[in-house]
């Protein structure tokens, strides 16, 4: 699964914060729920318009960010 299918950023929506496509739900909100120990099922109950794939895409997005490397001059 590629997170780009489910996550987008637009400077005119949520000040450009990454969000789940077609919603105003920021990725950081979903990651916060997961970090606090919420299950995917609990998140789906809270946000009935989300799908399991969208939640998993948030994790995939976070994984990609954690692998970002900066070259030090």
Buried (B, 14 or more C-beta within 10 A) or exposed (E): EEBEEBBBEEEEEBEEBBBBEEBEBBBBBBBEBBEEEBEBEEBBEEBEEBEEEBBBBBBBBBEEEEEEEEEEE
